[in-house]
Amino acid sequence: MEPLGIGLIGCGTVGQGVAQVLLQKGERLSARAGRPLELRRIVVRDIRKPRGALDPSIAASLYTSDVGQVLRDPAIRVAVELVGGVDTARRMVLDCLAAGKDVVTANKALLATHGPEIFDAARRHGRAVAFEASVGGGIPIISALTQGLAANQITSLQGILNGTCNFILTSMSEEGTSYDQALAEAKQHGYAEADPTLDVDGTDAAQKLAILAQIAFGVGVPVSTIGHRGIASLDKLDIRYSSELGYTIRLLAEAWLRDQRLALHVSPVLLRHQAPLALVRGPYNAVHVVGDVVGDTLYYGQGAGQMPTASAVIADIVDMAIGRAQRTFQTMRLWSANGADIVLLPSTAVRSRYYLRVMVADQPGVLAEIAHLLAEYKISIASVIQHEALTEHVGDIVPLVIMTHTASAGDFQTALQKIDRLSCVGASSVYYPVAD
């Protein structure tokens, strides 16, 4: 059978992994794809730069700095975009589609930002886009939602979608390290970028949640509308107190659908110690999906790294070779208007239990003042922990830790603003949602 010609655009860490698998596992992949997978071009900025485990002898025949060699080669049917970023990647993907190439990408920022434009262009040119590696690395969550759970209306998603944050939180909870120490350790292991801002502020997880929401609910959600809080301000105190209460903190990307109303957010969340997502350690990812037919399902694995991500990219290439990806693309009609009847709820309408830490004066009546303000907004208290002053330097300020019953985010935040203005409160309060 005619080989499937492949053009690889970008050969960084993941690109090298993809090239290595294509070049070294050809017999296995041909058997699974039903035809040979032929890597014909690798587009790079510098063709002389050494690239890891790749055989230098392939440079003369495969490497090029001219993306036009992919666009003009009629034997290349699939372009694999792994350059990262948004602007350059967008231009290259659109050019590849216009040139009649199907596209495989791992670029979650590109899809979250320009998904409608790219998918419209693919449909206009009769091409397909596959993007398994854009969320969850080696976890096949995209194919699970589009194929394995096709009988279901998804009702909720909870995901640990950022390995950097999960590594940091695991280190803080299990080793007692500070946030800064855990971040430095993550950088040493290669789990965190030199500039980890998009990871630790929740942006990366929000981009991935936007993609999952499109697939699971058929709703185009701009990343800017997804409320997200990161972990950069997380204090060891809250790791400690949540643990005393029986909870582990994880950064979760969450979505719930009720009565055609959809709520989404990204935030550190308290999970019971033995909850499946609480047991996800280190740089691993996991996604808990609930469907109306299947019930609870859980997907777990390495969410980043060279070979886990390359595994997902190769899976998409095999699907392209078989023709399955093209059929799925046309059937799903992603990034179109098929979810127009679903209403996005504002973040203030989300209901949750809350963990609240207030630094208060060590004097009688403080708890009553705070409880009164919470009651004013119909927020009841489930439990309270009050510790003695933490060090001799704190003076008469002590931490008051409150677990609430369910309340709307808007009511809770309004009450919190009033609590922070009380004369007995010595610092801005800290709060996180609780998932039971």
N, C-alpha and C positions, 0 to 999 in steps of 0.2 A: 504494500500500500504506500501511497505517496507520503514522504516524510512531512511533518509539521515544522516549517521553518520558524525560528524564534530569534527575535532581536532583543537583547538585554540592554536597557538604557540605565546606566549607573552601575558601578561595580565597587561599592563600599563593602561594609561587613556582610550585609545580607546578600548583596549581589554576588559576592565571591562564593557564598554558600550555595546559591542557586546554580551558578556556573559549575561549581565543583560536582554537585549532584547530577546535573545534566550530562557532564562529560564522563563521570565515573560510573554512573548507574544506568547507562543507556539501555542495556538489555532488559533490566527489570522494568524500566519505564515504558519501553516499547511494548512489552507484553501487556501492561496494564492500560496503555493508551490505544492499543490496536494498530499502532504504526510508529515508526521511529520519530523521536523528538530531536531535531537538528538545530543546535545553537550555531547561528550563522554570523552574528555580529555582536560585539560588546562595545557599547559606546561609553567612553571615558574622557575626562578632561586631558589627562596626560598618559599617553600610551606607553611611556617608558617606566612609569611608576610600578614597582613590584607589588603584587597583590596576593599576599598570604600563601595558601597552599596551591594556588593555580600554577600550572606548568608554564614557565616563562616562554617556552617554545610556541605557545599558542598565540603570542602577541602579534606576530607578523600576519597571521591568517585571520584572526578574529577581532582584535582591538582596532578601534577607530575613534577619532574625536569628532567625526562628522555624522550627526544623527540622520542626515539625508541618505546615508547608505542603508539605513533601516527603512526609511520612507520609500525609497525608490526600488528596493529589491522585491520583485513580485513573488519570490519564493518565501519571503517572511510573511507569515499570516498572523502571528501573534507578537505584539510588542509588550515587553515587561518593564514597567516604569518603576525604578527604585532609586531615583535621584533625591527624593525627599523634598521638603519645602513645599511651597504653594505656587508661586508665580511661574517659575521655569517649568515645573512639572505640569501645570495646567496647559501651558502652551504646547509642550511636547505631546501630551495625551490627545489634545484636540487635533494636532497635526497628524498623529498616527491614525486616529479615527477617520479623518478626511482622506487619508491615503489608503483606506480600505483595510486597516489592520484591526483585529480584535485586541483588547488591552487587558493586561493583568497588572494590578497595582497593590501595593501595601500601604498606600499613602492616606492615612485617616484624616489628616488635616486638609488635604485636597478635597476629599469626598464631603467632609463636613462643611467645607466652605463653598465649594463649587459643584456639589453633587447634581443639582438640577441642570446646570448648563452642560456638564459632561454627559449625563445620561440622555438628555435631549439630543445632543450631537451624535451619540452612538446610535440612537433610534433613527435619526435622520439619514445616517450613512449605512444603515443596515448592519451595524456591527454590535459587539457585546463588550461589556466591562465586567471583569471578575475581581473580587477584592477580599477573599477569605483572610489574607494576612493583615488586613487593616485593623482588625479587632482581635485581641486575645492571642496574637502570635500563633503558636502551634495548636491552639484549641480550635476545633472545627465548629465554631459557634454560628458562623454565617450559613454554612450548609445545613446545620441542625435546624435553624429557623426557617430557611427557605424550602427544605426538603423533608427532613426527618419529622418535623412538627407541623407539616402542611395541613393536617386535619384539625388543628387547634386555632382558636383565638387566644393569643397570648394575653394573659391578664396581669402579669407582673414580671419584672426583671430586677435582679439584684446582682451586681457584678463588682468583683475586685479586678479592675482593668488596668492598673498601673503597678508594675513590678517594683519600680523605684520606691514608691510610697509604701508598698507592702513590706519591702525589706526594712525600711526605716522603722515602721511601726512594730515589726517583729522584734527588731533589735531593742527598741525602747521598752517593750513589754517584757521580754524574756531576759535581757541582760542589764536593764536599768540604765541604759545610756541616755544621754540627752539627745535632743533633736540634732544639734550641730555635730555631735560625735557620730551619730548614726548616719547622717548624710555624708560625712567624710569617709566612713567605712564603705558606704554604697559606691562612692566614687572610686575608691581603691579597688573594688571588685569589678568595676566596669558596669555597674547597674545604674549609675546616674551620670548624666551628661555634665560637661564642665559648667554649663549654665542649666541647672535643673528646674528653672522657674515653671515651665509649662507642665512639668510633672507634678511638682509639689504644690502648685496653686490650684490643681484640679482641672486645668484646661484640657490636658491630654485625655483624662477620663470623660470629660464633657463631650469632646469631639467623638469619642468612641460611642458614647451613649446616644448621640444624635444619629449615628449610623444604625445602631441597633433599633432605635425607635422607628426609623424609616422602614426597616425590614419587618419588625414585629407588629407594628401598628399601622403602617402605610401613611405615616405622617411626616412631612418635612418640618423639622424643628431647627431653626437657626441656633447655632451654638450660643450666641449672645443672649438667648432667652432662657437658657438652662442655668438656674442658680447653682453656683459651685463655690464651695469652700475647700481650701486645701489643708495641709498638715503643718505648714511652716510655723504656725503659732502654737502648736500643740505642746503642752507642758507635761513634764514627767509626773507632776501632781495628779493630773487627770487620768493618766495611765494607772497610777497607783490607786486612786479612789474608785475608779470604775472597776478595777480588779477586785477590790474589797467588796463591792456590791455584786460580784459574780459576772462581770462583763469584760470583753475584749474590744478594743477600738480598732476598727478597720475603715479605710477610705472606700466608700461604696458609691457606685453609680446606680441609681434606682429609678424605676418607672412603674407606675400602677395605672391600670385602666379600669374604671368603674362607671357604668352607665354612660359609656361613650365620652367620658371625661378623662383626660390623660394628665398625670402629674409626673414631673421629672426633676431630679436634683442630684448633685454630687456633694458629698459631705463626709467627714468622719462620723461614724455611727457606732453606738455601743451595741454589741452582739453578745448573747449568752455564751459563756466559755465553750460550751460543747456544740454550739451551732456550727453547721458545716463550713460556712464562710469564715467563722472565727478561727478554724483550724488550718486555714490556708496560710502557710508560712513563707517567709523569704520572698524571693522575686517571682513567685508563682501567681497565676491568675486563676479565677474561677467565676463562673456565671451560673446563678440559680434562676431557672426559668419555670414559670407556672403556666400551663395551658389548660383550657377548659375541658379538654378531653383526657389528656395524659396525666394531668396533675403536676407534681413536682419532678423536675429533672435538674441535674447538676453536671456542669462541664468544667473540667479541671486540667491544668497543665501549665507548661512554661509559656509565659505570655510575651516573651521578648527573647532576643539573642539571635545569633546567626542561624543556627540550624533549625530551631523551632519555627522561626519566621520563614526560612527557606522551604521548610516542609509544606507550609500552607501555600506558598507561591507555586511550588511544583504541583500541588493538588489542583490548583486552578488551571495550570497549563495542561495537565492530563484531561481535565474536564473539557477544555477547549478542543483538544485533539479528538475526543470522543464525539463532541457536538452537544454535550449535555449543558454546558455553561451557556451556550447560545440559546437553547430552548428555554432554560430557566430565566435568562435575562428578558426574553420577549414575553414570557408568561407573567412574571412578577410585576412588570411595569413600575419599577422602583423610581422614586423621585418624580412621581406624577401626582395627579390630584385624587388618587383613590382613597385617601383617608380624610377627605374634606368634611365628613360628618362627625369626626372626632374633634372635641373642643379641648384646647390646652388650658389647664388650670394655672392660675398664677401661683407662684411659690408660696405666697401667704395663705393659700387655701389648703395646703397640705397639712394633714393631721398626723400627729405623732406624740409619743411620750418623750420626755426630755430629761436629760441630765443637766443640772445647773450647779455651778460652783460660784459662790459669792464670798468675797473677802470682806468680813464685817468686824465691827468693834465688838470686843469681848465684854458685853454688858447685857443686863436683863432687857427683855422686850424686843430684841432684834428679830427673832424668828417670827414673832407675832406681827411685826410691821411688814415683813416680806410676805408672810402668809396672807395678810389682808389684801395686799396689792394683787397677788395671784388670784385670790378669790374674786376680786373685782372683775376679773376677766374669765371667771368660771374655770380656773385652772386649779385642780385639787392636788394635794401633796400625797405621794405614795409612801415615801420614806425620807428620813433625814439623818445625816451624819454630821456631827460637829467635832472637829479636832481641836486640840490645844494649839497654841502658837507654834509655828514650825521651827523657828530659831529665835535666839535672843534678840536678833536685829528686827524682828517683825513688830515688836512692841505689843500693843493690845489688839492687833488685827489677827483674826483666826478664820480659817476656811469653813464655810457652811455649805454642805453638799446636799442637794435636794433632788429626789427623783419624783417627777410629776406623773399624773395620769394623762390620758390623751387630750391634746388641745390643738387648735389650729396654729400654724406657724405665725400668722399675723397677730393673733391675740397674745401669743407667748412673747413675741418680740416687742410688742407695745408695752406689755407688763414689765419686760426686762428694762426697757428704757426708763421707766419710772423707778424701778428698783435701784438702778445705778445712780439716780439722783438723790437717793436717801442720804441723810447726813451720816448714818451709821455704816455706809458702804465705803470701803477704802480703795477700791480699784474696779476697773471694768469687769463685769461678770463674764464667765465662760459657760457656754452651753453646747450640747450635742444631742442630736436625735437618738432615740433608743428603739431598737428593733427587737421585739419579742416574738 
